[in-house]
Amino acid sequence: MEEIKVFCPATIANVSCGFDVLGVALDNVGDTMVVRKTQEKGIRITKLEGQDLPMETLQNVAGVAGLALLEKTDYTGGFEIEIYKKIKAGSGIGSSAASSTGAVWAMNELLEKPFTTLELVQFAMEGERLASGVAHADNVAPALFGGFTLVRSYDPLDIIPIHTPSDLHATVIHPQIEVKTSDSRKILKTNITLADGIKQWGNVGGLVAGLFTEDYDLIGRSLEDHIVEPIRSILIPGFDQVKSEALKAGALGCGISGSGPSIFAFSKGIDTANKVATAMKEVYKNIGIDYDVHVSKINSEGIKTIQ
C-alpha cells in the first residue's frame, strides 16, 4: 500500500473533571487526510484546505508528529500529506489532535504497523506540544483508541480505554470566537486546595465508574469541574446560560470542551441530544454570536480508513 485516506475524529478533552487525563472521540465530526509514501526522505505537506494554517513541516502539527515517528524507523523514504480541515483551529474539539493523530496513524498503516497505538499517542503528543506548548494526550488518545480514554500516567505514559454506554450522545456548540489553548493555559492556577482536589478526584472516579456500569445518573452527577471551568468559563460568552439551558433540556451534564470556546453536553439518547442542541442555539441567537452545532454519538473506533 502506497497511499491511504483516513477520517480523523474531533474529540472532547478534559470532560469536565478530567483536566489533561480524560477525553472522548466524536463520530460524525472530523478531518480527512491523505498520506502517501515518497522516495524522498522527510515529510511534505502538499495540500491544506479548510483552514489558514502553516504548510511548513516544522510549523504544522501533522509534520512534527510525523517526523517524531519517522525518526524511530529505518524507512529510507518519506511521506506526503494532504489535510482537509473540517475542524476549525481554536474550536476546542481537537483540531490539532486530529492532524497529529491522522498523520502518525496513516504512516503506521503504510509501514505495516511497526508501532503500537500507545507509541502512536507519544508521537502525536509532539504535535500537541507544538500547538499548545504542552504535550498533553487527552485529545490524541481518544482519537487513536476511540471512545473514552483515561491517561492514568504521563511518566510512563499509560492509557486506559473506558467503556462507552451505547445510548450516550454528545452535543457540542462552537460559538464563533477563538480561544487558543496556549492562552487558556496561561490563566490557570498552578496550585489547588485540598478540598477542591478531593471533590475533583471523586468526580473522576464517579465518571469512570458511571461509564463502565452505564449508570447515566452517576455520569451526570460526576460531570462537575471545581478547578478549571470556573476560570476558563470567563473567556466564553454565555457559558453559564448555555449550561443552564442544556441541563433544563435534559442533558446529563455540560462543560467546556478542551480549552473552549466549544461547550459540550452529554445526553441519554439522540432525541434529548437534539433538544439540548436547540436550547444551546437559542442562547447564542439571543446573544448575537454565530455558532456551529454538532450532535454525535460516541466514536468507539477512532481514526479509520475511508474511500
Salt bridges, closest charged atoms under 4 A:
GLU3 OE1 - ARG36 NE 2.83
ASP20 OD1 - ARG185 NH2 2.69
ASP31 OD2 - LYS85 NZ 2.48
GLU80 OE1 - ARG36 NH1 3.26
GLU80 OE2 - ARG44 NH1 2.86
GLU82 OE2 - ARG36 NH2 2.83
GLU109 OE2 - LYS113 NZ 3.79
GLU126 OE1 - ARG129 NE 2.98
GLU128 OE2 - HIS136 NE2 3.55
ASP138 OD1 - HIS136 ND1 2.76
ASP158 OD2 - ARG152 NE 2.58
ASP183 OD1 - LYS186 NZ 3.84
GLU214 OE2 - HIS163 NE2 2.74
GLU224 OE1 - HIS226 NE2 3.47
GLU229 OE2 - LYS243 NZ 2.74
GLU245 OE2 - LYS248 NZ 3.42
GLU282 OE2 - LYS285 NZ 3.64
ASP292 OD2 - LYS88 NZ 3.31
